[in-house]
Amino acid sequence: MRKSEFRTLIFEEAEPHIGLVTMNRPDQLNAINLDMLDDFRELFALLSEDDQIRVIVITGAGRGFSSGADLNDAVTHKDSGPFADPETFMRTVQESYGSLILGMRKIPQPIIAAVNGPAAGGGFCMTLASDIRIASPEAYFIASFINIGLSGGELGSSFLLPRLVGLSRASDILYTGRKVTAEEAEKIGLVNKVVPREDLLEGALSYARTMAGKSAAGLKLTKRVLEENLNAPSLETAVNLENRNQTIMIFSGEFFKLINSFHKGEQAAAS
């Protein structure tokens, strides 16, 4: 994969081992529709088989990251199609949106969200499902579900948000549906860093370059151990998984090559 255009996404290898995904519905503030869900599903399938791409950056075209689900679909089809009955809706719509978040967590590549403007609803949840979040000062975050007559828990928000900012802050954000500015998001740990808009992509790529310099397997197993050990029933269970991963990596060939280089560097510095 080097550069691919989908119906609603643009994918390119921005730099060696770094994939850049741009949600490309700027006139709709990159609202997520069923076509975009299909595009992400296809992209994730390709990335799962691609060992050359080690890190992914996701951003939005135009002035925003994503306004969330395209509500025009609901207005257009509210009495037919997927909205005909609860079972059909669950299967064709709700689970499709949920698969976007699950897919982000399942692909082996760590994901950096470059949040260039509003991240609302499903767009907000995409930032939660990313591994690292960089934002411009214009960015803001809204768990907008409760504002439109839904539960505040959607697309993993009730699972991911408390783990990022704590239960008290997550409760505030999910119950009120209020706007969280980039400044506040950085303060509470929702984003890792705020940088000027013109430096946003470079800020995300800077993180990505450091990560892409590591082994593909090392990145993959780090993402997996963080995912699994969020719910580890005990410290012993967590350590057992870490022991497995480290044993795999020690015998992968990278370990001794790198420590030999490190040892020679120490010896040269000491002489």
N, C-alpha and C positions, 0 to 999 in steps of 0.2 A: 504494500500500500504506500503510495507516495502522495497522490492528490486525487481525491474523489469528490464528485458532487452528487448529492442525493437530492430529493425533492425539496427538503427543508433544512439540510445541513451542508456545510462544506468541511471536508476533512483534508488536511495536508500535513506532510512531515515538515514542520517549520524549521527544524534543525535535526541533525542526526539523532535518532532514537527518541525524538520528541514529537508527538502528534498534537496538532491543533484542531479542535472541533469548534466550529462557529455555527450557532443556531442562526438560521438565515431567513427569518420572517420579520424584517425590521419594521414594516408598515403595521404589523400586528403586535409590536413590542415582543417579538419572538414567542408569541403564545404557542403552547403545546397542543397540537391537534393529533388526530389519529395517524395522519401521514408522518408526522415527526416521530411518533412512537414507533412506527414501522421502520423509519430510517435509523433510529437509535438501535432497534433490535438487530437490524442488518449490520450496522457498524460494530456493535459489541461482539457479534458472532465472528466478524473478521479479526477484530483485535484479540480475541481469545486465542487465535491461532497464529498471531504475529509476534515472534520473539524479538524482532528488530525494534519495534516501538516499545519503549520502556516506561514512558511517562506521558500522560495526557493532560492537556490544558483545554478547558471548556470556557467559552465566552459567548457573548451575543453580538450580532450585527446591529449597528445603529446606536441608539441612545440608551439601550437597556439590556439587561441580562435576559430575563424572561418574566412576563406578566402572569405565567401559570397557564392553567388549562384554558383553551379557547372556548369561551362560553357561548360563542355563536353556534357551536355544535349543539349545545343544549337547547338553545332557542329554536333552532331550525328543526330539530328532530324530537322535540319533547313529547309528541304524541305517537311516535312511530319509531321504527328501526330499533336501535339499542335501548331507547327509552320506553319500549313497549311494555316491559314488565321487569321486576326486580332481578330475576335470574339472568335474563338476557343482558341487562345493564351490568351486573356484577361480572359476567364472563367477558363481555366485549369491550367494556369501558373501564370499570374500576380496576379490574385485574391487569388490564393493559397499562394503565398509568402506574400501578404498583410495580409492574415488571421493569419500568424505567429505573426506579430507585434500586431494586434488587440487582438489575444488570450492572449498574454503576459499581456496586459493591462486589459483584462476582468477577468482573474482568480482572486480569492479573495486574494491570498497570495502575499505579497510584494516579489519582485525579486531582488537578489543581483547578479550582474555579477562579477565573478572572472576572470579577463582578463589576461591570462597567455602568451600572444604573439599577433601576428597580429589579428586585428579585422577589416576586410575590407568588403566593400559592405554591403551585408545583415547581416554579422556578426557585422559590425559597428552599423547598425540599431538596432540589438538586444541589444547592450549595451545601446543605447539611450532609448529603451523601458523598460529597467530595472529601478528599483527604486533607487538603490545604485550601484556604480561602484567602485570596488577595482582593481588595476592593479599592475603588476610587472614591473620593470624597462625595461624589454624586450618588453613590450606591445607597440603597436602603432595602430593608428586609421586612416583609409582612407575611405573617401566617394568616392569610385573609379568609380562611375557610369559615370561621365562625361569623364573619361579617356577611356572608351570603346564605345563612341558614343551615350551615353544616356543622359537624363536630370539629373542634380544633385539632383533633388527631387525624392526620391524613398523610399518606405517602411516607410513612416512617417518622413523621415529625415528633410523635409522642415517645418514640424510642431514641432517636438521634439527638434531639435538642436538649433534653435533660442531661445527656452524657457530655455535651459540649459546654453548657453554661450552668448546670445545676437545676434541680427541680424547682426551686423558688422562682428563678428568672424565667425558666421555661413556662411555668404556670402563668406568669404575668403576660408573656408574649402570646401564648396560645388562647388564653381566656379573653384577652382584650382585642386581639387582632390589630394592635397598634403598629405604627411605623417605628422600626428600629434603624436609626441612622448609622452610617458607616463609623462615625466616631464612637457611638455607644457600642456598636458591634465589636470594635477592636477592644474597647475597655472591658467587656464582659467575656472576651475569649471566643466570640462567635466567628471573628475573622482573625487571621494571623497578622495581617499588616494592611495598612491603608497607604496608598501611594497616589501621587497626582495622576489624573486621568491619562495624560500623555505618556506616562511612564508605566501604565498598568500592565500592558502586554510584556514589556521588558522585565518588569518585576516578577511576573509569573514565570517567564522563561528563565530568569536567573535562578529561581528555585529549581525549575525543571532541569537545568544544566547540571547542577550539583547532584541531583538524584540520578540523572541519566548516566553519570560517570560511574555509578555503582553497577554491580552485575544484575542482569535481568532476574535471575533466580533469587538473589538477595532481596530485591525490591518486592518480588512476588510473595516471598515467604514472610516478609515484614508486614505487608498488607494483610496477609491471611492471619498471622498471629495476633495482630491488633483486632481484627474482626472477631476471631474465635474467643480471645481472652477477655473481651468485653463482658462475656457471660460465663466465664469460667467459674465453676462452683467452688473452687478452692485455689489457694496459691499453689498447692502441689500439682493440680491439674494444669495450671498455666505453665509451671516450670517443666512439666513433662512434655508439653508441646514445644516449648522452646528448646529443650534438649534434643528432640527429634529434628527440628529444623537446623540446629547448629551442627549436628552430626552429618546431615545431608550436605551442608555447605562446606564443611571441612574436607569432605571427600570429593568435592566438585572440581577441584583443581585450582580455584582462585585463591584459596586461603594461603597455601604455602608460597605461591608466587608473590602474593602481596606482602606477607610478613618477611620474606627474604629480602624484598626491596626495602622495606622499612628498617630491617636489621642492618643492611649495608649502609643506609643513610645515617643511622645512629652512629655506626662505627666511623664513618667519614667525618661526621661532626665532632666526634670525640678526639680524632687524631690531629 
